[in-house]
Amino acid sequence: MNGHKSGRGTYYYVNGNFYQGEWRDDKKDGRGVYSYNTTGEKYEGEWKTGERNGRGIYYFAFGDTYNGQ
């Protein structure tokens, strides 16, 4: 759509991080997972206009998790 990411897909960043999920107008929007390759952390949940927004789970590098809004 006009050269913007839209729908479902996976995007790999140069630093090794990646996002797998829903896109709208070239921004993360909907459900998705962002994996931080550099730290081993991960966020799995809702996105809105490119930002974490709503319910999700954040997995910290040392095994702790945060589940909430």
N, C-alpha and C positions, 0 to 999 in steps of 0.2 A: 504494500500500500504506500505509494509515493516514496519508495525506497526505505521505509521505516519498518522495523520489526513489529509484527502483529500476529497474534495467534499463540500457538505453543511452539517451544523450541529450546535449544541449548546454545548459550553463548560462552565461548572460552576467552578469557582475558589474557593478555600478554604475561602477566605475573603468575599464571597457573590457576587463578581462581576461576570459578565458573558459576553460571546461573542456569538453572533448568526449570522452566515453567511457562507462565503466561505473559504475553507482551501486549501492549496497546500503545500506539503512536510512539514507538521506539523506546518505551519505558517499561520496566517490570510492573505488571499490574494484574492482580488476581492471585492465584496460588503458585508458589514456587519455592525452590531451594537454592540458596546461595552458599557455596562452599569456599572457605578461605584456605586455599592450599598453603599459604605462607604460615598460618598458625595452627591448622588442623581443626578450626572451629567451623560451625555450620549453623545457618538459620533456615528453618523450614516453616513456612506459614504464608500469611497474607501480605500482599504488597499493594500500594496505591501510588500512581504516578512516580514510580522509581524508588520509593521509600518503604521500609518495613512499616506496616500499618495494620492493626487488628490483632487477631490471635496468631500465635506462633510459638515455636520451641527453639531456643538458642542452645546449642551444644558447645560448651566450653572445652578447650584443649585438654584439661585435666580431668574430664569426666563429669563435671557438674552440668546441670541443665536448668534452664529457666523456661517455665511453661506459663504463658499468660498473654496479656495485652501490652 
